[in-house]
Amino acid sequence: MTLDLDLLPGDYAICRCPAGAPLPVWVPRDGFVSATRTPAELSVVCAADAVPAGIRRESPFRIFAVRGPLDFGLVGVMASLTSPLAASGVSIFALSTFDTDYVLVRAAAVDRATEALRHAGHHVVVKRKRRGQLKLAPTKKIRRA
């Protein structure tokens, strides 16, 4: 399975809030934001610079977004992403929405992750933010022997 992926610009944080806490006021109202509540915790993923001091977090992360929407009947989407990353020693934090899937990797491992995904046959487009706009950077294709 070959997928088209966008590497989103910016650094992100994965935050842990108490289980019964309301959605914090510091959570951005736009951009990439994910909130997941379980009986044990409230996890928030958002721009790293939006998280105030004192909040339990892991950061910085970068986000690979699978271009969607994806059909719910597709099998192996996450496996096609996570297998080459695991083989390259890249740990991940995975998220899914109704339309598509996202894989977060530590910012320090983003180059290794990009190379692993390209080597596995996926197309990765690095999106860069310039003056309020997203600009596409050139990509290189990996040829299989």
C-alpha positions, -999 to 999 in steps of 0.1 A, spaced: 0 0 0 14 34 -10 1 64 8 4 102 3 15 119 35 19 155 45 45 164 72 27 192 89 47 223 99 54 232 135 61 213 167 33 197 188 29 185 223 10 156 238 -4 166 271 -20 147 300 -47 163 321 -67 148 350 -95 125 340 -124 147 352 -109 180 340 -128 201 315 -111 209 282 -85 235 293 -89 271 282 -54 271 267 -63 245 240 -63 263 206 -96 267 188 -80 262 154 -51 243 138 -44 207 146 -60 198 180 -71 164 193 -87 157 227 -93 122 240 -111 115 272 -109 81 290 -119 72 325 -82 76 334 -72 108 317 -78 136 293 -51 137 266 -46 168 244 -25 171 213 -19 207 201 8 232 190 36 230 216 38 268 220 1 268 232 8 247 263 15 267 294 43 258 319 33 233 346 12 211 323 24 175 320 35 170 285 59 153 260 72 174 232 83 184 206 65 161 181 60 164 144 29 151 126 26 130 94 -10 133 80 -23 106 56 -42 124 28 -78 114 30 -105 108 33 -99 71 38 -126 44 34 -134 27 67 -130 -7 48 -93 -1 41 -71 -26 59 -34 -21 68 -31 17 66 -15 21 101 5 -11 96 20 2 64 32 33 83 42 18 117 61 -12 104 88 8 86 90 32 115 94 4 140 121 -12 118 139 21 119 136 25 156 112 54 155 85 54 183 51 68 174 19 82 188 -10 74 165 -43 93 161 -73 87 138 -102 109 129 -133 101 109 -115 110 76 -79 99 81 -49 89 102 -20 108 118 13 96 131 33 117 155 70 112 159 95 130 181 109 160 163 145 147 168 135 116 147 116 133 119 144 129 93 148 92 101 110 87 100 107 106 66 134 84 51 119 52 64 84 61 51 98 71 17 119 39 15 87 19 22 72 36 -9 51 63 6 51 98 -8 60 124 18 54 161 12 70 185 37 47 215 43 63 247 54 46 277 68 55 311 53 38 343 62 6 326 72 5 302 43 15 266 38 41 262 10 51 228 -4 87 218 -4 102 196 -31 103 159 -23 126 132 -36 113 98 -46 131 67 -35 135 41 -62 133 5 -53 160 -18 -67 
